[in-house]
Amino acid sequence: MALTVGIAGLGAIGLDVARALDAGIPSLALVAVSARDAARARTRVAAFREPPAIVGLDALAAADIVVEAAPAAIFDAIAEPAIEAGRILVPLSAGALLPRMHLVERARQTGARIIVPTGALLGLDAVRAAAEGAVGSVTIETRKPPAGLAGAPYLVEHGIALDGLAAPQRVFAGNAREAAAGFPANVNVAAALALAGIGPERTQVEIWADPGVTRNTHTIRVEAEAARFTMTIEGVPSEGNPRTGRLTPLSVIACLRGLTATLRVGS
């Protein structure tokens, strides 16, 4: 019996995941999608082998697995029904989860599961393993082309303009909780790192607008009792949305595949 999947959001991430599911992932079946523009969504899935139903956000909770690939502003409307129904929630807006950790306790009560995919990051297995012991510090430095940070609430609030930037500029330094609030469309990677490791208050974040880079670059540095490691990933920005990377939908697809796989590699 295949597990059914519903996807909230049919943009740069959600559409790629929907296409992969329609092409075929063993023991998974795409049954529903929800999008702000239902007519456009219907057009996008019309050529699928088995077009999913276009439904409202709350109706996605009828599926066994609910993938959240939507703006963080509507996170509650997706997450709460899924958790109340005891479903598997796969949230891309990891930053939106940080101030809503009560949802984790509620999931424990309802039997739901919350599985945060790796997204455009690397090394979460190593971070999670290190966090089983003593960890001194975890930091992440994110560098993005200025266009990839445009419109972030933190920049607007502080009057930071990036137009015509000629040299790299650090636009934020703080912890992961603060970064997630100020850059909700940009630093879900920092939130995922915090959840995998030592928490949002202790995970330190630097965000740079860098006109010299063409890829979203994340460097993680960990000082732990068991190991010291530094990891850098250069992700190719999505053509449809420069705020995210091409690796992100692939990470979701790998996450979904792992839910039913006979063999899984990695802790």
C-alpha positions as a Markdown table, in Angstrom:
| # | Residue | x | y | z |
|---|---|---|---|---|
| 1 | Met | 0.0 | 0.0 | 0.0 |
| 2 | Ala | 1.5 | 3.3 | -1.1 |
| 3 | Leu | 1.7 | 6.3 | 1.2 |
| 4 | Thr | -0.2 | 9.3 | -0.2 |
| 5 | Val | 1.5 | 12.7 | -0.5 |
| 6 | Gly | 0.1 | 16.2 | -0.6 |
| 7 | Ile | 2.2 | 19.2 | -1.5 |
| 8 | Ala | 1.5 | 22.8 | -0.3 |
| 9 | Gly | 3.0 | 25.2 | -2.8 |
| 10 | Leu | 3.7 | 24.6 | -6.4 |
| 11 | Gly | 6.6 | 27.0 | -7.0 |
| 12 | Ala | 10.3 | 26.3 | -7.7 |
| 13 | Ile | 10.5 | 23.6 | -5.1 |
| 14 | Gly | 7.0 | 22.1 | -5.0 |
| 15 | Leu | 6.6 | 21.6 | -8.7 |
| 16 | Asp | 9.9 | 19.7 | -9.0 |
| 17 | Val | 8.9 | 17.4 | -6.1 |
| 18 | Ala | 5.4 | 16.9 | -7.7 |
| 19 | Arg | 7.0 | 16.0 | -11.0 |
| 20 | Ala | 9.3 | 13.5 | -9.4 |
| 21 | Leu | 6.4 | 11.8 | -7.5 |
| 22 | Asp | 4.4 | 11.7 | -10.7 |
| 23 | Ala | 7.3 | 10.1 | -12.6 |
| 24 | Gly | 7.4 | 7.4 | -9.9 |
| 25 | Ile | 8.9 | 6.9 | -6.5 |
| 26 | Pro | 8.3 | 3.4 | -5.0 |
| 27 | Ser | 5.5 | 3.2 | -2.5 |
| 28 | Leu | 4.6 | 6.9 | -2.7 |
| 29 | Ala | 1.6 | 8.4 | -4.6 |
| 30 | Leu | 1.0 | 12.1 | -5.2 |
| 31 | Val | -2.7 | 12.7 | -4.6 |
| 32 | Ala | -3.2 | 16.5 | -3.9 |
| 33 | Val | -1.5 | 19.9 | -4.2 |
| 34 | Ser | -2.5 | 23.3 | -3.0 |
| 35 | Ala | -1.4 | 26.6 | -4.4 |
| 36 | Arg | -2.4 | 30.3 | -4.2 |
| 37 | Asp | -3.4 | 30.3 | -7.9 |
| 38 | Ala | -5.5 | 27.2 | -8.3 |
| 39 | Ala | -6.1 | 27.7 | -12.1 |
| 40 | Arg | -2.3 | 28.0 | -12.7 |
| 41 | Ala | -1.7 | 24.9 | -10.6 |
| 42 | Arg | -4.2 | 23.0 | -12.5 |
| 43 | Thr | -2.5 | 23.9 | -15.8 |
| 44 | Arg | 0.9 | 22.9 | -14.4 |
| 45 | Val | -0.2 | 19.4 | -13.4 |
| 46 | Ala | -2.5 | 18.8 | -16.4 |
| 47 | Ala | 0.2 | 16.8 | -18.3 |
| 48 | Phe | 1.0 | 14.6 | -15.3 |
| 49 | Arg | 0.4 | 10.8 | -15.7 |
| 50 | Glu | -2.0 | 11.0 | -12.8 |
| 51 | Pro | -2.9 | 14.7 | -12.1 |
| 52 | Pro | -3.4 | 15.3 | -8.4 |
| 53 | Ala | -6.5 | 17.0 | -7.0 |
| 54 | Ile | -6.2 | 20.8 | -6.4 |
| 55 | Val | -7.3 | 21.4 | -2.9 |
| 56 | Gly | -7.3 | 23.9 | 0.0 |
| 57 | Leu | -4.5 | 23.9 | 2.5 |
| 58 | Asp | -6.5 | 22.1 | 5.3 |
| 59 | Ala | -7.5 | 19.3 | 2.9 |
| 60 | Leu | -3.9 | 18.3 | 2.4 |
| 61 | Ala | -4.0 | 16.7 | 5.8 |
| 62 | Ala | -6.0 | 13.8 | 4.3 |
| 63 | Ala | -2.7 | 12.6 | 2.8 |
| 64 | Asp | -0.3 | 10.5 | 4.8 |
| 65 | Ile | 2.6 | 12.9 | 4.1 |
| 66 | Val | 2.3 | 16.7 | 3.8 |
| 67 | Val | 5.1 | 18.5 | 2.2 |
| 68 | Glu | 5.2 | 22.2 | 3.0 |
| 69 | Ala | 6.9 | 24.2 | 0.2 |
| 70 | Ala | 5.0 | 27.4 | 0.6 |
| 71 | Pro | 5.7 | 30.9 | 2.0 |
| 72 | Ala | 6.4 | 30.9 | 5.7 |
| 73 | Ala | 3.5 | 33.3 | 6.3 |
| 74 | Ile | 1.0 | 30.4 | 5.8 |
| 75 | Phe | 3.0 | 27.8 | 7.7 |
| 76 | Asp | 0.4 | 27.4 | 10.5 |
| 77 | Ala | -2.4 | 26.7 | 8.0 |
| 78 | Ile | -0.4 | 23.8 | 6.6 |
| 79 | Ala | 1.3 | 22.4 | 9.6 |
| 80 | Glu | -1.4 | 22.5 | 12.2 |
| 81 | Pro | -4.0 | 20.3 | 10.3 |
| 82 | Ala | -1.3 | 17.8 | 9.4 |
| 83 | Ile | -0.2 | 17.5 | 13.0 |
| 84 | Glu | -3.7 | 17.3 | 14.3 |
| 85 | Ala | -4.4 | 14.4 | 11.9 |
| 86 | Gly | -1.3 | 12.6 | 12.9 |
| 87 | Arg | 0.4 | 12.8 | 9.5 |
| 88 | Ile | 4.1 | 13.1 | 8.5 |
| 89 | Leu | 4.9 | 16.7 | 8.0 |
| 90 | Val | 7.9 | 17.6 | 5.8 |
| 91 | Pro | 8.5 | 21.3 | 6.2 |
| 92 | Leu | 10.8 | 23.3 | 4.0 |
| 93 | Ser | 10.2 | 26.5 | 6.1 |
| 94 | Ala | 12.4 | 25.2 | 8.9 |
| 95 | Gly | 12.8 | 28.8 | 10.1 |
| 96 | Ala | 9.0 | 29.0 | 10.8 |
| 97 | Leu | 9.3 | 26.0 | 13.0 |
| 98 | Leu | 11.7 | 27.6 | 15.5 |
| 99 | Pro | 9.1 | 29.8 | 17.2 |
| 100 | Arg | 6.6 | 27.0 | 17.0 |
| 101 | Met | 8.2 | 24.2 | 18.9 |
| 102 | His | 4.9 | 23.6 | 20.7 |
| 103 | Leu | 4.0 | 21.8 | 17.4 |
| 104 | Val | 6.6 | 19.2 | 18.2 |
| 105 | Glu | 4.9 | 18.5 | 21.6 |
| 106 | Arg | 1.6 | 18.4 | 19.9 |
| 107 | Ala | 2.9 | 15.9 | 17.3 |
| 108 | Arg | 4.1 | 13.7 | 20.1 |
| 109 | Gln | 0.5 | 13.6 | 21.4 |
| 110 | Thr | -1.2 | 13.0 | 18.1 |
| 111 | Gly | 1.4 | 10.5 | 16.7 |
| 112 | Ala | 2.4 | 12.9 | 13.9 |
| 113 | Arg | 6.1 | 13.1 | 12.8 |
| 114 | Ile | 8.0 | 16.2 | 11.7 |
| 115 | Ile | 10.8 | 15.5 | 9.3 |
| 116 | Val | 12.9 | 18.5 | 8.2 |
| 117 | Pro | 14.8 | 17.7 | 5.0 |
| 118 | Thr | 18.5 | 18.7 | 4.7 |
| 119 | Gly | 17.6 | 21.3 | 2.0 |
| 120 | Ala | 20.5 | 23.2 | 0.4 |
| 121 | Leu | 22.9 | 22.2 | 3.2 |
| 122 | Leu | 25.4 | 19.4 | 4.0 |
| 123 | Gly | 26.7 | 17.5 | 6.9 |
| 124 | Leu | 23.6 | 17.4 | 9.1 |
| 125 | Asp | 24.4 | 13.8 | 9.9 |
| 126 | Ala | 27.8 | 14.8 | 11.3 |
| 127 | Val | 26.3 | 17.7 | 13.3 |
| 128 | Arg | 23.5 | 15.5 | 14.7 |
| 129 | Ala | 26.1 | 12.9 | 15.7 |
| 130 | Ala | 28.4 | 15.5 | 17.3 |
| 131 | Ala | 25.5 | 16.9 | 19.3 |
| 132 | Glu | 25.1 | 13.5 | 21.1 |
| 133 | Gly | 28.3 | 14.6 | 22.9 |
| 134 | Ala | 29.6 | 18.0 | 24.0 |
| 135 | Val | 29.6 | 20.8 | 21.4 |
| 136 | Gly | 31.5 | 24.0 | 22.0 |
| 137 | Ser | 30.2 | 26.0 | 19.0 |
| 138 | Val | 28.3 | 25.8 | 15.7 |
| 139 | Thr | 28.4 | 28.7 | 13.2 |
| 140 | Ile | 27.2 | 29.1 | 9.6 |
| 141 | Glu | 28.3 | 31.8 | 7.2 |
| 142 | Thr | 25.9 | 32.3 | 4.3 |
| 143 | Arg | 26.9 | 34.3 | 1.2 |
| 144 | Lys | 24.4 | 35.0 | -1.5 |
| 145 | Pro | 24.2 | 37.3 | -4.6 |
| 146 | Pro | 22.5 | 40.5 | -3.5 |
| 147 | Ala | 19.4 | 39.6 | -5.6 |
| 148 | Gly | 18.9 | 36.5 | -3.5 |
| 149 | Leu | 18.5 | 38.6 | -0.3 |
| 150 | Ala | 16.4 | 41.4 | -1.7 |
| 151 | Gly | 13.2 | 42.2 | 0.2 |
| 152 | Ala | 14.3 | 40.4 | 3.4 |
| 153 | Pro | 12.4 | 41.9 | 6.4 |
| 154 | Tyr | 15.6 | 42.5 | 8.3 |
| 155 | Leu | 17.1 | 44.6 | 5.4 |
| 156 | Val | 13.8 | 46.5 | 5.1 |
| 157 | Glu | 13.6 | 47.2 | 8.8 |
| 158 | His | 17.2 | 48.4 | 9.0 |
| 159 | Gly | 17.2 | 50.4 | 5.7 |
| 160 | Ile | 19.9 | 48.3 | 4.2 |
| 161 | Ala | 20.0 | 48.8 | 0.4 |
| 162 | Leu | 21.9 | 46.3 | -1.8 |
| 163 | Asp | 21.5 | 47.9 | -5.2 |
| 164 | Gly | 24.8 | 48.6 | -6.9 |
| 165 | Leu | 26.8 | 46.7 | -4.2 |
| 166 | Ala | 30.4 | 46.6 | -5.4 |
| 167 | Ala | 32.0 | 44.6 | -2.6 |
| 168 | Pro | 30.9 | 41.9 | -0.1 |
| 169 | Gln | 28.8 | 43.3 | 2.8 |
| 170 | Arg | 27.9 | 41.5 | 6.0 |
| 171 | Val | 24.3 | 42.3 | 6.5 |
| 172 | Phe | 23.6 | 40.2 | 9.6 |
| 173 | Ala | 25.3 | 38.6 | 12.6 |
| 174 | Gly | 23.3 | 36.9 | 15.3 |
| 175 | Asn | 21.8 | 33.6 | 16.3 |
| 176 | Ala | 19.7 | 31.3 | 14.2 |
| 177 | Arg | 16.4 | 32.3 | 15.8 |
| 178 | Glu | 17.1 | 36.0 | 15.0 |
| 179 | Ala | 18.2 | 35.1 | 11.5 |
| 180 | Ala | 15.1 | 33.0 | 10.7 |
| 181 | Ala | 12.9 | 35.9 | 11.8 |
| 182 | Gly | 14.8 | 38.5 | 9.7 |
| 183 | Phe | 15.4 | 36.4 | 6.6 |
| 184 | Pro | 12.5 | 33.9 | 6.4 |
| 185 | Ala | 13.0 | 33.1 | 2.7 |
| 186 | Asn | 16.8 | 32.8 | 3.0 |
| 187 | Val | 18.1 | 31.0 | 6.0 |
| 188 | Asn | 16.0 | 27.8 | 6.5 |
| 189 | Val | 19.4 | 26.2 | 6.2 |
| 190 | Ala | 20.4 | 27.9 | 9.5 |
| 191 | Ala | 17.2 | 26.7 | 11.2 |
| 192 | Ala | 17.8 | 23.1 | 10.0 |
| 193 | Leu | 21.4 | 23.3 | 11.3 |
| 194 | Ala | 20.1 | 24.6 | 14.7 |
| 195 | Leu | 17.5 | 21.8 | 15.0 |
| 196 | Ala | 20.1 | 19.2 | 14.1 |
| 197 | Gly | 22.6 | 20.5 | 16.6 |
| 198 | Ile | 22.7 | 22.7 | 19.6 |
| 199 | Gly | 19.6 | 24.8 | 19.2 |
| 200 | Pro | 18.7 | 28.2 | 17.7 |
| 201 | Glu | 20.1 | 30.4 | 20.5 |
| 202 | Arg | 23.6 | 28.8 | 20.4 |
| 203 | Thr | 23.9 | 28.4 | 16.7 |
| 204 | Gln | 25.6 | 31.6 | 15.3 |
| 205 | Val | 24.8 | 33.0 | 11.8 |
| 206 | Glu | 26.5 | 35.5 | 9.5 |
| 207 | Ile | 24.8 | 36.6 | 6.3 |
| 208 | Trp | 26.7 | 38.3 | 3.5 |
| 209 | Ala | 25.5 | 40.0 | 0.4 |
| 210 | Asp | 28.3 | 39.2 | -2.1 |
| 211 | Pro | 28.2 | 40.5 | -5.7 |
| 212 | Gly | 31.3 | 38.3 | -6.4 |
| 213 | Val | 29.4 | 35.0 | -6.0 |
| 214 | Thr | 26.9 | 33.4 | -8.4 |
| 215 | Arg | 26.0 | 30.5 | -6.1 |
| 216 | Asn | 24.4 | 30.4 | -2.6 |
| 217 | Thr | 27.4 | 29.5 | -0.4 |
| 218 | His | 27.1 | 28.1 | 3.1 |
| 219 | Thr | 30.1 | 27.4 | 5.3 |
| 220 | Ile | 29.5 | 25.4 | 8.6 |
| 221 | Arg | 32.1 | 25.3 | 11.4 |
| 222 | Val | 31.7 | 23.0 | 14.3 |
| 223 | Glu | 33.9 | 22.7 | 17.4 |
| 224 | Ala | 32.9 | 19.6 | 19.3 |
| 225 | Glu | 34.4 | 17.1 | 21.8 |
| 226 | Ala | 34.2 | 14.3 | 19.2 |
| 227 | Ala | 35.4 | 16.3 | 16.1 |
| 228 | Arg | 36.2 | 19.6 | 14.6 |
| 229 | Phe | 35.0 | 20.1 | 11.1 |
| 230 | Thr | 34.4 | 22.8 | 8.5 |
| 231 | Met | 32.1 | 22.2 | 5.5 |
| 232 | Thr | 31.3 | 24.5 | 2.5 |
| 233 | Ile | 28.6 | 24.0 | -0.1 |
| 234 | Glu | 28.1 | 26.2 | -3.2 |
| 235 | Gly | 24.5 | 25.7 | -4.4 |
| 236 | Val | 23.3 | 26.8 | -7.8 |
| 237 | Pro | 20.3 | 29.2 | -7.3 |
| 238 | Ser | 17.0 | 28.1 | -8.7 |
| 239 | Glu | 16.1 | 29.7 | -12.0 |
| 240 | Gly | 12.5 | 30.2 | -10.8 |
| 241 | Asn | 13.5 | 31.6 | -7.4 |
| 242 | Pro | 17.1 | 32.9 | -6.6 |
| 243 | Arg | 16.3 | 32.8 | -2.9 |
| 244 | Thr | 16.5 | 29.0 | -3.0 |
| 245 | Gly | 18.8 | 26.5 | -4.6 |
| 246 | Arg | 18.4 | 23.7 | -7.1 |
| 247 | Leu | 19.5 | 21.2 | -4.5 |
| 248 | Thr | 16.5 | 21.9 | -2.2 |
| 249 | Pro | 13.8 | 20.0 | -4.2 |
| 250 | Leu | 16.3 | 17.2 | -4.8 |
| 251 | Ser | 16.8 | 17.0 | -1.0 |
| 252 | Val | 13.0 | 16.8 | -0.5 |
| 253 | Ile | 12.8 | 14.0 | -3.1 |
| 254 | Ala | 15.6 | 12.1 | -1.4 |
| 255 | Cys | 13.8 | 12.6 | 2.0 |
| 256 | Leu | 10.6 | 11.2 | 0.6 |
| 257 | Arg | 12.3 | 8.3 | -1.0 |
| 258 | Gly | 14.0 | 7.4 | 2.3 |
| 259 | Leu | 10.6 | 7.2 | 4.1 |
| 260 | Thr | 9.8 | 3.9 | 2.3 |
| 261 | Ala | 13.3 | 2.7 | 1.2 |
| 262 | Thr | 14.4 | -0.7 | 2.1 |
| 263 | Leu | 18.0 | 0.5 | 2.5 |
| 264 | Arg | 18.8 | 3.9 | 4.0 |
| 265 | Val | 22.4 | 5.3 | 4.3 |
| 266 | Gly | 23.2 | 7.8 | 7.0 |
| 267 | Ser | 22.2 | 8.3 | 10.6 |
